[in-house]
Amino acid sequence: RNFCNKIWNASRFILMNLEEENYELRITNCEFRSLSLPQRWILTELNLLIERVTKSLDSFRFNEAAHSIYEFFWHQFCDWYLEMAKVELKVKNLSILTYVLDNSLRLLHPFIPFITEEIWQKMRKIQNSAESIMTAEWPKPDKKLIDESSLAEMDTLINVIVAIRDLRARFHIKPSQEITIILVAKRKEKKIIEENSHYLKSLCRLKKLEIEKNSPREKLQARTLVKGAEIILPLKEVIDLEIEKKRLNREIEKTEKEIRFVETKLKNKGFLQKAPEAVVLEEKEKQKSLSEELKKLKEANDFLREDK
């Protein structure tokens, strides 16, 4: 149900922004190379997906095919490309959104025929499409819309965005509050970040993005690492130091108490012998998750030391 809601809402957003005209995607090799990184990435992912899903269905691996299209539509298209496209909703982005939606509906149709047919009928008012999705041609991968290098480059951009969002969450910074981020990156990663800085600023709510050659060593800075880059969040402007220290100490005490409770359970021979294996595994996973959370809390608390 949640996935069907996701498909419906994403389709509704795209169709709301389309006008009464044909948004057919026509891109030459030269034009493809000039597209933005997210555009080249989503077109690459889609055409690789068409190859995978077609092979899976030809081999009767229906679960594999369904999982592939699910992962693509929810996590790559909706979670990332759709959000990035909103930053600059131009005609070319609308063409790509329509192209991806069109092909995704065709791939999804064998699994969820009713919702795909309903959306298809709404798209027909804009697209020159078949009368029914049932008679529409099965998608074919377009080799000229595949750029393997965009996959690694987009991974870099996504990793930086996720790391900045994680820093915001770690210090309970309000979503509406703009922050300053300092990035120290290697040459390759620096180029990717500079060319796509407007996405970073929009998706991470940045007031200022500074890209430095060397890592500045100042007090009250939170730091995290991703491949090829160090991300630094100056804390003075965004938190009340004393309030944040008290909050973190409370969280640390609470998490340590929960860890002790789980450890006591796992040391109890009676529990290990009588409890179902699934329950024991769940407690072990809980212990691991709490230990990772405690490590993050202690790191955050350490960043607040003014003597560092």
C-alpha positions in Angstrom: 0.0 0.0 0.0 2.8 2.5 0.9 4.6 1.8 -2.4 1.4 2.4 -4.4 0.8 5.7 -2.5 4.4 6.6 -3.4 3.8 5.9 -7.1 0.5 7.8 -7.0 1.9 10.9 -5.3 5.1 11.0 -7.4 2.9 10.7 -10.6 0.5 13.4 -9.3 3.4 15.8 -8.7 4.9 15.3 -12.2 1.5 15.6 -13.9 0.6 18.7 -12.0 3.7 20.5 -13.4 3.2 19.4 -17.0 1.4 21.6 -19.5 -0.8 20.5 -22.4 2.1 19.5 -24.6 4.2 16.5 -25.5 7.2 16.1 -23.3 8.9 13.4 -25.3 12.6 13.1 -24.5 14.9 13.5 -27.4 18.6 13.6 -26.5 21.6 13.3 -28.8 24.9 12.0 -27.5 26.3 15.5 -27.3 23.3 16.8 -25.3 23.4 13.8 -22.9 27.0 14.7 -22.0 25.9 18.3 -21.2 23.1 17.2 -18.8 23.5 17.7 -15.1 24.9 14.9 -12.9 21.5 13.9 -11.4 20.0 13.9 -14.9 22.7 11.6 -16.4 22.5 9.4 -13.3 18.8 8.8 -13.3 18.8 8.1 -17.0 21.7 5.7 -16.6 20.0 4.0 -13.6 16.7 3.7 -15.5 18.2 2.1 -18.6 20.3 -0.3 -16.6 17.1 -1.2 -14.7 15.3 -1.9 -17.9 18.0 -4.4 -18.8 17.9 -6.1 -15.3 14.1 -6.3 -15.1 13.8 -7.7 -18.7 16.4 -10.4 -18.0 14.7 -11.3 -14.7 11.3 -11.7 -16.3 12.7 -13.7 -19.2 14.3 -16.0 -16.7 11.0 -16.2 -14.6 12.7 -14.5 -11.6 9.6 -12.4 -10.8 10.6 -11.6 -7.3 13.9 -10.3 -8.4 12.3 -8.1 -11.1 9.7 -6.7 -8.6 12.5 -5.9 -6.1 14.6 -4.1 -8.7 11.8 -1.8 -9.8 10.7 -1.2 -6.2 14.2 -0.1 -5.2 14.7 2.1 -8.2 11.3 3.9 -8.1 11.2 4.5 -4.3 14.9 5.1 -3.4 16.5 6.4 -6.5 13.8 8.2 -8.4 11.6 9.5 -5.5 14.1 9.9 -2.7 16.8 11.5 -4.8 16.1 12.5 -8.4 12.6 13.9 -7.8 13.9 16.0 -4.8 16.8 17.3 -6.9 14.5 18.1 -9.9 12.4 20.3 -7.6 15.5 22.5 -7.1 15.3 23.6 -10.8 12.0 22.4 -12.4 12.9 23.3 -16.0 11.6 21.9 -19.3 14.5 19.4 -19.6 13.9 18.1 -16.0 10.1 17.8 -16.8 11.0 15.8 -19.9 13.3 13.5 -18.0 10.7 13.1 -15.2 8.0 12.2 -17.7 10.4 9.8 -19.5 11.3 8.0 -16.3 7.7 7.8 -15.1 6.5 6.5 -18.5 9.1 3.7 -18.5 8.6 2.9 -14.8 4.9 2.5 -15.3 5.5 0.0 -18.2 7.9 -2.0 -16.0 5.5 -1.9 -13.0 2.4 -2.9 -15.0 2.8 -6.7 -14.7 2.9 -6.3 -10.9 0.3 -3.6 -10.2 -1.9 -3.3 -13.3 -4.8 -1.2 -12.0 -2.9 1.8 -10.6 -0.5 1.9 -13.6 -3.4 1.9 -16.1 -5.1 4.7 -14.1 -2.0 6.9 -14.2 -1.4 6.0 -17.8 -4.8 7.4 -18.8 -4.0 10.7 -17.1 -0.6 10.9 -18.9 -2.3 10.3 -22.3 -3.7 13.8 -22.1 -0.1 15.1 -22.3 1.8 12.3 -24.0 1.2 10.8 -27.4 0.9 7.3 -25.9 -0.9 4.1 -26.6 -4.6 4.0 -25.7 -3.9 1.5 -22.9 -0.7 0.6 -21.1 -1.5 -3.0 -21.9 -0.9 -2.3 -25.6 2.2 -0.1 -25.0 5.6 -1.4 -26.1 7.8 -2.9 -23.5 10.7 -0.6 -22.6 14.1 -1.1 -24.4 17.4 0.1 -22.9 18.9 3.0 -24.7 22.7 2.6 -24.7 23.3 6.3 -25.5 21.6 7.2 -22.2 24.0 5.2 -20.1 27.0 6.9 -18.4 28.7 4.6 -15.9 30.8 7.3 -14.5 27.7 9.2 -13.2 27.0 6.3 -10.8 30.2 6.9 -8.7 29.9 10.7 -9.0 26.3 10.6 -7.7 27.3 8.3 -4.9 29.8 11.0 -3.8 27.1 13.7 -3.9 24.5 11.5 -2.0 27.1 10.5 0.6 27.9 14.1 1.4 24.2 15.1 1.6 23.4 12.1 3.9 26.4 13.0 6.1 25.4 16.7 6.5 21.8 15.6 7.3 23.2 13.2 9.9 25.2 16.0 11.5 22.0 18.1 11.6 20.1 15.3 13.2 22.8 14.5 15.7 22.6 18.0 17.2 18.8 18.4 16.8 19.1 21.3 14.4 15.7 22.4 13.2 14.9 21.5 9.6 14.2 25.2 8.8 17.4 26.5 10.3 20.2 27.3 7.8 23.7 26.2 8.7 27.3 26.7 7.4 29.3 23.7 6.2 33.0 23.6 5.6 34.2 20.8 3.2 37.7 19.6 2.8 37.9 17.4 -0.3 40.3 15.7 -2.7 40.5 17.0 -6.2 38.0 14.6 -7.8 35.4 15.0 -5.0 36.0 18.8 -4.8 35.0 19.1 -8.5 31.8 17.1 -8.1 30.8 19.1 -5.0 31.5 22.5 -6.6 29.6 21.6 -9.8 26.6 20.5 -7.7 26.8 22.9 -4.8 23.3 24.3 -5.5 21.8 20.9 -4.7 23.7 20.7 -1.4 22.6 24.2 -0.4 18.9 23.4 -1.1 18.6 19.8 0.2 20.7 20.5 3.3 19.4 24.0 4.1 22.9 25.6 3.9 23.4 29.3 4.5 27.0 29.0 3.3 29.2 26.3 1.8 32.9 26.7 2.1 35.3 24.4 0.3 38.8 24.5 1.7 42.1 22.9 0.8 43.1 22.2 4.4 41.1 21.2 7.4 40.6 24.2 9.8 41.3 23.3 13.5 39.0 25.4 15.6 37.0 24.8 18.8 33.4 23.7 18.7 33.3 22.0 15.3 31.5 18.7 14.5 33.3 16.6 12.0 32.5 13.5 9.9 34.2 11.7 7.0 32.9 10.4 3.7 35.0 8.9 0.9 37.3 11.6 -0.3 36.0 14.4 1.9 35.8 15.7 5.4 32.6 17.6 6.5 32.8 20.2 9.2 29.9 21.9 11.0 30.8 25.0 13.1 28.5 24.7 16.1 28.7 28.1 17.8 26.0 29.6 15.5 23.6 26.7 15.6 23.3 25.4 19.2 23.0 26.6 22.8 26.1 24.9 24.2 24.9 24.3 27.7 21.5 23.0 26.7 23.0 20.7 24.1 25.5 19.3 26.7 22.7 18.5 29.1 20.6 16.9 26.4 23.5 14.7 25.2 24.4 13.6 28.7 20.7 12.6 29.3 20.7 10.6 26.1 24.0 9.0 27.0 22.7 7.9 30.4 19.5 6.6 28.9 21.3 4.6 26.2 23.8 3.2 28.6 20.9 2.0 30.9 19.2 0.3 27.9 22.5 -1.4 26.9 23.0 -2.7 30.5 19.4 -4.1 30.4 20.0 -5.9 27.1 23.4 -7.2 28.2 21.8 -8.6 31.4 19.3 -10.5 29.3 21.9 -11.9 27.0 24.0 -13.1 29.9 21.1 -14.9 31.4 21.4 -18.6 30.5 17.7 -19.3 31.1 16.8 -16.6 28.6 19.2 -18.0 26.0 17.9 -21.5 26.4 14.2 -20.8 26.6 13.7 -17.8 24.2 13.1 -18.5 20.5 16.2 -18.0 18.3 14.5 -15.0 16.5 14.0 -13.2 19.9 17.7 -13.8 20.9 18.9 -12.5 17.5 16.6 -9.4 17.9 18.2 -8.6 21.3 21.7 -9.0 19.8 20.7 -6.6 17.0 19.3 -4.2 19.6 22.6 -4.4 21.6 24.6 -3.6 18.4 22.3 -0.7 17.4 22.4 0.8 20.9 26.2 0.5 21.0 26.4 2.4 17.7 24.0 5.1 18.9 26.1 5.4 22.1 29.3 5.9 20.1 27.6 8.7 18.1 26.3 10.4 21.2 29.8 10.3 22.8 31.4 11.7 19.7 28.8 14.5 19.6 29.5 15.2 23.2 33.2 15.3 22.6 32.7 17.9 19.8 31.3 20.3 22.5 34.4 20.3 24.6 35.8 23.8 24.5 39.3 22.7 25.5 39.8 20.7 22.3 
